């Protein structure tokens, strides 16, 4: 049988784990970092943007997961995403996924922000082998 102290410790650990979003990031292309509080555009993704001929290149992602339904434009999330996107060398951010799941016991939101950089003519030029 668990003592009241053990139950309190487990409850405290559960609540501590629930504070703040889970954050992960993936970098797919390496660019020099920009200043931590750099200016970022917000871009709406569409087929043109995501095509290989579009004006933007996806250079990474920042993924946030949190309990409950969350607003991807909340200032607290911008404060988490901005320095990571800037560190990747990003010039813009777009929302790739904003999914909320609900079960009998809980609900949660996963938000995937694409970190973008403008394509350069050199990057679009064919490479010689």
Secondary structure as GFF3:
##gff-version 3
##sequence-region A 1 129
A	DSSP	alpha_helix	4	18	.	.	.	ID=ss1
A	DSSP	beta_strand	22	27	.	.	.	ID=ss2
A	DSSP	beta_strand	41	42	.	.	.	ID=ss3
A	DSSP	alpha_helix	47	50	.	.	.	ID=ss4
A	DSSP	beta_strand	56	67	.	.	.	ID=ss5
A	DSSP	alpha_helix	75	87	.	.	.	ID=ss6
A	DSSP	beta_strand	92	102	.	.	.	ID=ss7
A	DSSP	beta_strand	107	118	.	.	.	ID=ss8
A	DSSP	alpha_helix	121	124	.	.	.	ID=ss9
###
